[in-house]
Amino acid sequence: MANFRAIHRVGSSLVRYLNSAFALAAPVTPPVQFQLVSSGELNEPGDRSNVVTLYLYRVTNDPFTRNLPAVNAASDDEVPLSLSLHYMLTVWSSSAQQEHLILGWVMRELYTHQALTPSDLLPDADWDPGEIIQLVPSEIATEDMMRIWDALEPGYRLSVSYTARVVRIDADAPAPRSESSTPRRARRS
């Protein structure tokens, strides 16, 4: 489990991994920069030649692990927040050939490296030593994809989506209170 910084650090870790992997590879494309961006940053005009942006467009509770207690929990009541992070990877280039080559490299790289391991994850989120975040290709319905791009200033760009799961965030211990004022937590089902 990690602390509240985990949401941002998963995206930052993925960008760092892709930048490092691209620098070590013998790519057939010109240099590419990978960037973690917000919707506001996507709306900013500017030249993004040979850039791949990683945009977190949705965060959901992970339905398969949301009720599992923490591995080292003292009791079954310590259930971490389990999240799936939905990212849209967008290729920015001035030519179709470069877009396709860059996208092919990124998709192949994420196919061969399907998880962020402890050595990939940036440490300031206090990850557990064995923490692994899976990177799973996902689908965005065409209508949903168009809604995302309609809400943004630039026109549609070649994009693919991935889900990072399971990001488990530890609930911080509440400040101590007197016994009479402490409400009982309802057990989640």
trRosetta pair geometry for C-beta under 8 A, 3 or more apart (Angstrom, degrees):
i j d omega theta_ij theta_ji phi_ij phi_ji
1 70 5.6 -42 -27 -124 139 113
1 80 4.7 -149 -118 -98 130 157
1 127 7.9 -176 92 -144 22 44
1 128 5.7 63 23 -33 49 112
1 131 7.6 -159 -15 -94 16 121
1 168 4.5 -81 -108 114 75 104
1 169 6.5 108 -168 -143 91 10
1 170 4.1 96 140 -53 133 94
2 5 7.0 -100 155 66 113 75
2 6 3.7 116 94 -76 136 123
2 9 7.4 -134 175 58 153 136
2 125 4.1 10 -170 146 127 104
2 126 5.6 141 -147 74 63 70
2 127 5.0 -17 -87 -89 104 59
2 128 7.4 -108 -59 -10 65 71
2 131 6.8 66 -50 -124 101 163
2 167 7.1 -49 36 -171 124 82
2 168 6.8 121 15 81 76 61
2 169 5.9 -47 73 -106 75 60
2 170 6.8 -173 70 1 21 90
3 6 6.5 159 69 -28 41 91
3 125 5.7 -157 46 -168 78 58
3 126 4.9 60 -13 38 104 119
3 169 6.8 40 178 -150 15 85
3 170 6.5 -39 -90 48 50 98
3 172 7.6 47 -138 -71 91 97
4 7 7.4 -26 176 8 56 100
4 169 6.1 65 -92 -158 46 130
4 172 7.8 -33 -31 -35 108 113
5 8 5.9 -62 -171 48 63 104
5 9 5.3 56 138 -24 89 118
5 124 5.9 -60 119 116 161 88
5 125 4.3 -143 88 -103 99 79
5 126 7.8 100 45 13 114 83
6 9 5.6 -66 -135 45 29 109
6 10 6.3 39 165 -31 68 97
6 125 4.4 111 -82 -168 62 138
6 127 7.5 115 -108 -82 103 83
6 167 5.2 155 142 -175 124 112
6 168 7.9 -94 177 68 173 35
6 169 5.4 -152 33 -88 137 94
7 10 6.5 -50 -157 19 24 108
7 11 7.6 12 151 -3 55 104
7 56 7.5 85 172 -151 96 166
7 59 6.8 -13 -133 -109 125 142
7 83 7.1 -21 -92 93 95 160
7 85 6.5 154 -143 -93 75 129
7 167 6.7 110 -87 141 57 157
7 169 7.7 -15 -38 -67 87 135
8 11 6.2 -65 -164 41 38 106
8 12 6.1 31 149 -15 74 113
9 12 5.3 -53 -136 44 39 113
9 13 5.8 45 160 -26 69 104
9 121 6.7 59 144 -169 112 84
9 122 4.8 -131 -156 61 103 108
9 124 6.7 -166 -96 68 137 81
9 125 4.2 -132 32 -40 159 131
10 13 5.8 -54 -146 35 26 111
10 14 6.5 26 154 -19 61 106
10 85 5.7 144 90 30 149 160
10 116 6.8 171 -145 36 75 161
10 121 7.6 -26 -101 -124 55 94
10 133 5.7 -165 -129 -165 111 171
10 164 5.0 141 168 135 135 157
10 167 5.8 -72 -54 -93 145 134
11 14 5.8 -55 -148 35 31 110
11 15 6.4 29 155 -16 65 105
11 36 4.5 104 146 -128 113 131
11 54 5.7 169 -156 119 96 126
11 56 5.8 -80 -74 -48 139 116
11 85 7.3 -125 -54 157 90 149
11 87 6.9 155 -106 -98 95 129
11 164 7.9 -144 -67 3 60 157
12 15 5.8 -54 -148 38 32 111
12 16 6.3 33 153 -19 65 106
12 36 5.8 -64 -81 -16 56 158
12 122 5.6 -22 102 -3 115 146
13 16 5.7 -53 -146 37 31 112
13 17 6.2 34 154 -21 65 105
13 116 5.4 79 123 -154 130 144
13 120 5.5 92 173 143 112 81
13 121 4.9 -21 -118 -121 156 44
13 122 5.0 -142 -77 -9 90 85
13 133 7.9 107 81 42 141 141
14 17 5.6 -51 -147 35 31 113
14 18 6.4 26 157 -15 65 106
14 36 7.8 111 67 -80 94 108
14 54 6.2 156 98 -140 122 166
14 87 7.6 -89 83 -65 166 174
14 116 6.5 -85 -75 -74 75 131
14 120 8.0 44 -83 161 44 119
14 135 7.3 127 -114 -97 120 131
14 164 7.1 -109 -55 -81 138 138
15 18 6.0 -57 -145 39 30 107
15 19 6.2 30 157 -18 65 107
15 34 4.8 -176 -149 122 75 108
15 35 6.5 44 -138 -128 134 12
15 36 4.8 -97 -40 -38 146 95
15 54 5.8 -135 -72 21 96 140
16 19 5.9 -56 -146 38 29 111
16 20 6.3 25 157 -16 64 110
16 120 7.7 158 85 -170 105 71
16 122 6.8 112 8 -60 153 105
17 20 5.9 -63 -151 40 27 108
17 21 6.1 23 157 -17 66 111
17 113 7.2 -167 164 135 132 149
17 116 6.8 -132 -38 -112 152 94
17 120 5.1 12 -81 -150 125 111
18 21 5.7 -54 -138 40 30 110
18 22 6.1 31 161 -20 65 107
18 34 4.3 86 94 -50 123 169
18 52 7.2 -93 146 79 149 135
18 106 6.9 15 -141 -126 126 91
18 109 6.8 107 -121 117 81 149
19 22 6.0 -57 -147 36 25 109
19 23 6.4 25 155 -20 62 108
19 33 7.1 14 -110 -147 103 54
19 34 5.0 -131 -59 37 81 109
20 23 5.8 -57 -149 35 30 111
20 24 6.4 19 157 -11 65 110
21 24 6.0 -63 -148 42 30 105
21 25 6.1 34 155 -29 67 109
21 109 5.6 117 131 -152 149 134
21 113 7.2 -121 -92 -2 153 157
22 25 5.7 -52 -142 29 31 114
22 27 6.3 -1 -157 -37 78 139
22 31 7.9 105 142 -151 120 60
22 32 5.7 -101 -166 61 155 101
22 34 7.2 155 -1 -22 141 113
22 105 7.4 77 -110 142 93 134
22 109 7.9 -44 -66 -80 74 162
25 105 7.3 140 119 -161 165 122
25 109 7.9 -83 -59 -89 148 120
27 32 7.5 -70 118 4 172 112
27 101 7.9 110 177 154 100 109
27 105 5.8 16 -128 -116 111 154
28 101 5.8 -113 88 -161 99 129
28 105 7.8 -172 36 -68 83 122
29 32 6.3 30 106 -41 125 113
29 50 7.2 167 153 -134 113 114
29 98 6.0 110 -144 -143 112 75
29 101 4.5 156 -72 118 115 126
29 102 5.4 126 -148 -70 176 75
29 105 6.7 -111 8 -15 127 145
30 50 5.5 -75 85 -105 105 159
30 98 7.1 -19 24 -130 99 121
31 50 6.5 93 90 135 55 143
32 50 4.9 -120 -105 169 66 92
32 51 6.9 157 -165 -99 73 24
32 52 6.1 35 169 -9 120 102
32 102 5.6 138 -99 -129 147 116
32 105 7.9 161 14 76 156 142
33 50 7.0 87 14 115 75 81
33 51 5.2 -24 68 -114 89 78
33 52 7.5 -172 91 28 43 68
34 51 7.6 150 -94 -165 24 64
34 52 5.0 -21 -109 69 73 100
34 53 7.9 158 -160 -93 54 22
34 54 6.7 34 180 -19 95 110
35 51 6.1 -7 8 -172 116 112
35 52 7.4 160 24 82 68 49
35 53 5.3 -30 72 -111 92 68
35 54 6.9 -170 92 21 41 79
36 53 7.7 116 -119 -163 14 67
36 54 5.0 -35 -103 70 61 105
36 56 7.9 18 -162 -18 96 98
37 41 4.1 -132 -160 88 97 128
37 42 5.5 115 132 -55 132 79
37 53 4.7 -25 14 -159 129 116
37 54 7.0 139 19 62 74 49
37 55 5.5 -33 73 -87 89 83
38 41 4.8 99 50 7 72 100
38 42 7.2 -130 98 -5 41 85
38 55 7.5 111 -134 -135 13 84
39 42 5.5 -50 -149 34 37 114
39 43 6.6 39 151 -22 65 104
39 55 7.0 86 -75 -159 61 120
39 57 7.8 92 -71 -109 105 75
39 151 7.3 -27 -162 120 132 112
39 152 6.5 -127 -160 -93 87 98
40 43 5.7 -57 -154 33 33 112
40 44 7.1 44 148 -34 63 96
41 44 5.6 -37 -155 11 41 117
42 53 6.7 127 -96 151 95 163
42 55 6.2 17 -57 -99 135 138
42 90 8.0 73 -125 40 120 155
42 152 5.2 -42 119 -142 120 131
42 153 7.5 165 122 37 73 86
42 154 6.8 -105 166 21 83 111
43 152 5.7 -140 -79 -154 77 73
43 153 4.2 96 -146 2 73 115
43 154 7.6 -159 -117 -8 36 78
44 153 7.9 133 -10 46 14 142
45 153 7.3 -84 -64 122 75 143
48 51 4.2 -87 -178 39 87 134
48 53 7.3 -26 -163 -40 144 113
48 92 3.6 -17 117 138 113 157
49 92 6.8 -111 -94 127 15 94
49 93 6.3 65 -155 -129 58 48
49 94 5.7 -11 -120 -25 100 103
50 92 7.2 -67 7 91 9 75
50 93 5.5 56 -75 -103 52 90
50 98 6.5 -77 -89 171 87 132
50 102 6.9 -178 -141 -81 70 146
51 91 8.0 155 86 -158 46 42
51 92 4.4 -5 61 57 88 118
51 93 8.0 179 29 -63 53 63
52 89 6.0 1 179 -172 106 94
52 90 6.9 162 -157 78 57 44
52 91 5.5 -21 -104 -101 82 60
52 92 7.2 -170 -81 18 32 79
52 102 6.4 -167 -64 161 112 122
52 106 6.0 152 -130 -80 161 147
53 89 7.3 165 82 -152 48 45
53 90 4.8 -9 55 56 96 99
53 92 6.7 52 -12 -17 100 117
54 87 5.4 -14 -169 -167 87 128
54 88 7.7 154 -155 75 41 45
54 89 5.8 -13 -101 -100 69 72
55 87 6.5 137 70 -158 43 69
55 88 4.7 -22 64 59 101 93
55 89 7.9 180 21 -77 75 26
55 90 6.7 21 1 -2 117 114
56 59 7.0 22 171 -56 113 92
56 85 5.9 -47 -133 -173 110 103
56 86 7.1 107 -157 73 61 52
56 87 5.7 -40 -93 -96 55 75
57 86 5.8 -65 64 104 80 98
57 87 7.1 126 10 -128 82 24
57 88 5.2 38 -15 -9 129 112
57 148 5.9 -16 -142 -121 145 133
57 161 8.0 -67 36 -122 126 115
58 86 4.0 0 63 51 94 129
59 83 5.7 -15 -173 -165 97 123
59 84 7.4 160 -158 80 50 51
59 85 5.8 -14 -109 -109 80 64
59 86 7.1 -151 -74 18 33 83
60 83 6.9 141 77 -156 38 69
60 84 5.0 -14 65 57 91 99
60 86 6.9 46 0 -22 102 114
61 66 5.2 36 169 -94 109 136
61 81 7.6 -94 -118 -168 88 77
61 82 6.5 69 -166 80 71 73
61 83 6.4 -63 -111 -103 37 57
61 84 7.6 28 110 13 13 86
62 65 4.9 4 106 43 124 94
62 66 5.8 172 75 -53 66 84
62 82 4.2 -80 46 134 111 102
62 83 6.0 136 -22 -168 93 3
62 84 4.8 118 -83 -37 84 92
62 165 5.7 128 -104 -151 126 112
62 166 4.8 -3 -63 -124 174 102
62 167 8.0 154 -30 37 127 60
63 66 6.3 -33 -128 -4 23 119
64 166 7.6 -113 71 -80 98 134
65 68 4.9 -50 -160 18 71 123
65 82 4.2 -158 97 -161 98 162
65 166 5.0 29 38 -144 151 161
65 168 7.1 -81 132 -83 134 109
66 79 7.6 50 160 168 53 121
66 81 7.9 -6 -137 -153 80 40
66 82 4.7 -139 -91 49 53 116
66 188 7.6 -106 134 148 91 147
67 79 6.2 -36 -149 -140 38 140
67 188 5.4 -151 -116 110 92 114
67 189 7.1 -26 -115 148 143 16
68 79 7.1 132 78 -137 31 90
68 82 7.2 62 42 -52 96 148
69 73 4.5 -101 165 33 110 154
69 75 7.7 -128 -141 113 144 40
69 76 5.0 -108 -64 -139 143 52
69 77 7.8 47 -113 39 115 19
69 78 5.7 72 -156 75 95 73
69 79 5.6 -77 -101 -88 55 66
70 73 3.9 121 60 -53 91 101
70 78 5.1 -50 17 121 112 109
70 79 7.3 -170 -24 -114 75 24
70 80 5.4 88 -74 -27 95 107
70 168 7.5 144 -106 158 81 135
70 170 6.8 39 -92 -108 141 93
71 128 7.3 93 37 -150 129 164
73 76 7.0 104 111 -92 136 23
73 77 7.9 -174 172 59 129 50
73 78 3.7 -174 -142 68 119 124
73 79 8.0 13 -100 -64 160 39
74 78 6.5 86 39 -13 70 140
75 78 5.9 113 64 -6 69 94
76 79 7.7 18 164 -55 57 92
76 187 7.8 25 113 -136 108 111
77 185 6.1 112 -164 75 118 131
77 187 7.0 -89 -106 -104 80 80
78 171 7.4 -152 -151 43 69 107
79 171 7.8 40 76 -7 53 125
79 188 5.9 -83 44 31 166 134
80 168 4.3 65 109 180 142 95
80 169 5.8 164 -179 71 101 36
80 170 5.2 -54 -112 -92 109 45
80 171 6.5 -163 -119 -14 51 77
81 168 7.1 149 76 -157 48 49
81 169 4.3 -19 62 60 104 98
81 170 8.0 -108 22 -26 81 6
81 171 6.6 109 -22 -63 94 83
82 166 5.2 -14 -165 -174 99 115
82 167 7.3 143 -159 73 46 47
82 168 5.2 -14 -101 -101 72 78
82 169 8.0 -167 -72 21 28 69
83 165 7.6 -138 112 -120 48 72
83 166 7.1 133 62 -165 40 62
83 167 4.5 -32 66 66 96 99
83 168 7.7 177 19 -80 72 31
83 169 6.8 26 -2 -5 116 108
84 163 5.3 -3 180 -174 108 114
84 164 7.1 157 -163 77 56 48
84 165 4.2 -12 -114 -91 86 109
84 166 6.8 -46 -77 -110 71 59
84 167 7.4 157 -88 17 22 91
85 163 6.9 149 75 -160 47 58
85 164 4.3 -11 59 57 104 102
85 165 7.3 -176 23 -67 65 59
85 167 6.0 41 -21 -6 109 138
86 138 6.7 -80 -133 72 93 155
86 161 6.5 2 -176 -173 88 117
86 162 7.9 169 -152 88 48 39
86 163 5.4 -22 -100 -103 66 81
87 161 6.5 161 87 -153 50 66
87 162 5.1 -14 63 63 102 83
87 163 7.4 172 20 -91 76 29
87 164 6.6 48 -11 -13 117 102
88 140 7.1 4 -96 -33 106 152
88 148 6.9 141 -44 154 166 162
88 159 5.1 3 -179 -175 101 129
88 160 7.6 161 -155 82 58 30
88 161 5.2 -33 -100 -97 64 84
89 106 6.3 -175 159 150 149 148
89 159 6.4 155 79 -155 48 69
89 160 5.2 -14 58 62 102 80
89 161 7.2 176 15 -93 76 28
89 162 6.5 36 -17 2 113 108
90 157 4.8 68 -168 95 113 124
90 158 7.0 134 -153 82 64 51
90 159 4.4 -26 -95 -96 77 95
91 99 4.8 125 117 -148 131 76
91 102 5.0 144 -139 92 125 122
91 103 5.0 -81 -38 -63 150 92
91 106 7.5 -158 -77 8 108 143
91 157 6.8 -163 65 159 54 108
91 158 5.0 -23 49 81 104 107
91 159 7.5 -167 11 -82 70 45
92 157 6.3 -23 -87 -154 69 150
93 98 3.9 -152 175 104 147 115
93 99 4.5 -160 49 -65 122 70
93 102 6.2 161 -42 8 139 141
94 98 6.9 35 51 44 60 142
95 98 4.6 87 64 10 91 102
95 99 6.9 -154 94 -7 47 87
96 99 5.6 -55 -147 37 33 114
96 100 6.1 28 159 -17 67 109
97 100 6.0 -61 -149 39 26 107
97 101 6.2 23 157 -17 65 110
98 101 5.8 -55 -141 39 30 109
98 102 6.0 28 161 -17 66 109
99 102 6.1 -63 -149 39 23 106
99 103 6.1 19 158 -15 64 112
99 158 5.2 104 178 29 126 149
100 103 5.8 -55 -140 40 28 110
100 104 6.1 31 158 -21 63 108
100 158 8.0 -96 -73 -170 56 171
101 104 5.8 -55 -147 36 27 112
101 105 6.5 27 155 -19 62 105
102 105 5.8 -55 -151 35 31 110
102 106 6.4 27 154 -17 66 107
103 106 5.8 -56 -146 38 31 109
103 107 6.1 26 159 -15 67 109
103 158 6.1 -75 -68 135 144 129
103 160 6.9 123 -155 -13 106 122
104 107 6.0 -57 -141 40 27 106
104 108 6.2 26 159 -17 63 110
105 108 5.9 -61 -148 39 27 109
105 109 6.1 28 155 -21 65 110
106 109 5.7 -57 -147 36 28 112
106 110 6.3 17 159 -10 65 108
106 160 7.8 167 103 44 121 131
107 110 6.1 -58 -143 43 30 103
107 111 6.2 36 152 -25 63 107
107 137 7.9 42 -144 -95 93 125
107 160 6.5 48 -86 39 107 173
108 111 5.5 -54 -147 33 31 116
108 112 6.4 17 159 -8 66 107
109 112 6.2 -63 -148 43 28 100
109 113 6.0 -17 165 24 67 111
110 113 6.3 -67 -122 65 31 80
110 114 7.0 81 168 -97 61 51
110 135 5.6 -106 -162 127 102 136
110 137 7.5 120 118 -66 124 88
110 162 6.5 -90 -178 -98 154 149
111 114 7.0 0 -165 -71 24 91
113 135 7.5 28 113 42 70 138
114 134 6.5 -7 148 -154 87 74
114 135 5.5 -152 -168 58 46 87
114 136 7.6 49 -167 -80 98 53
115 132 5.0 6 173 -179 134 103
115 133 6.2 154 -163 77 75 44
115 134 5.1 -39 -101 -104 92 47
115 135 6.1 -168 -87 7 32 83
116 120 4.2 -130 -158 96 75 131
116 121 5.4 100 147 -65 112 83
116 132 7.0 160 77 -160 53 53
116 133 4.3 -1 50 56 104 103
116 135 6.8 91 -24 -40 82 107
116 164 7.3 10 5 -143 123 115
117 120 5.1 94 47 8 62 103
117 121 7.3 -130 98 -11 30 93
117 132 5.7 -12 -110 -113 57 88
118 121 5.9 -56 -138 32 32 110
118 127 6.4 -178 -122 110 80 135
118 129 6.2 7 -107 -173 152 45
118 130 6.9 -65 -48 -113 125 17
118 131 6.0 108 -83 55 83 76
118 132 7.5 -60 -34 -74 69 65
121 125 7.1 -83 168 45 111 120
121 127 5.2 52 117 -31 148 161
121 131 6.5 -17 4 95 166 117
121 133 7.0 114 -82 3 117 117
122 125 6.8 84 87 -3 80 100
123 126 7.7 56 170 -70 64 31
123 127 7.0 -104 -133 21 50 100
127 131 4.1 -112 -177 34 107 150
128 131 4.6 123 57 -47 79 98
131 168 7.8 -139 -128 42 108 102
133 164 5.2 13 165 -175 117 98
133 165 7.0 148 -163 71 72 16
133 166 7.4 -142 -125 51 65 32
133 167 6.2 22 -116 -78 116 78
134 164 7.1 160 79 -153 49 46
134 165 5.3 -25 60 69 99 72
134 166 7.2 31 22 -8 101 60
135 162 5.5 0 -173 177 87 130
135 163 7.6 157 -154 77 41 43
135 164 5.8 -14 -99 -99 67 72
136 162 6.5 147 72 -163 39 73
136 163 4.8 -22 64 61 97 93
136 164 7.9 172 20 -82 75 24
136 165 6.5 -18 10 26 120 108
137 160 7.1 -43 -140 168 96 114
137 161 7.4 101 -166 87 58 59
137 162 5.8 -50 -103 -104 40 75
138 161 4.8 -65 75 112 89 104
138 162 6.1 130 14 -131 91 19
138 163 4.5 71 -35 -21 138 103
139 161 6.8 121 -128 59 7 121
140 144 5.0 -124 178 90 90 115
140 145 4.6 113 114 -65 120 91
140 148 7.5 -23 176 -4 150 138
140 161 4.8 108 -26 -19 105 152
141 144 4.4 86 60 8 87 106
141 145 6.9 -155 90 -8 42 85
142 145 5.6 -54 -147 35 31 113
142 146 6.4 29 155 -17 65 106
143 146 5.8 -56 -149 37 30 109
143 147 6.5 34 151 -22 63 104
144 147 5.5 -50 -149 32 34 114
144 148 6.7 38 152 -21 64 100
145 148 5.8 -52 -155 31 33 112
145 149 6.6 19 153 -8 65 108
145 156 7.9 62 145 -131 100 112
145 159 7.0 174 -149 73 115 127
146 149 5.8 -59 -144 45 34 104
146 150 5.9 39 154 -25 69 107
146 156 7.4 -32 -114 -87 65 124
147 150 5.6 -51 -139 35 29 113
147 151 6.5 28 158 -19 62 106
148 151 6.1 -64 -158 34 27 108
148 152 6.8 12 151 -10 64 112
149 152 5.7 -62 -146 41 39 107
149 154 7.9 -72 -155 91 87 70
149 155 7.0 37 174 -178 117 36
149 156 4.6 33 -173 -91 163 72
149 157 7.6 176 -117 16 123 66
154 157 6.6 13 124 -33 124 113
156 159 8.0 -107 -171 0 77 111
164 167 6.5 44 121 -42 99 111
174 177 7.3 -20 125 -14 117 105
177 181 4.9 -105 160 84 124 106
177 182 4.9 155 76 -70 117 86
178 181 5.0 69 62 17 88 103
178 182 7.2 -153 87 -23 41 89
179 182 6.1 -55 -149 19 30 115
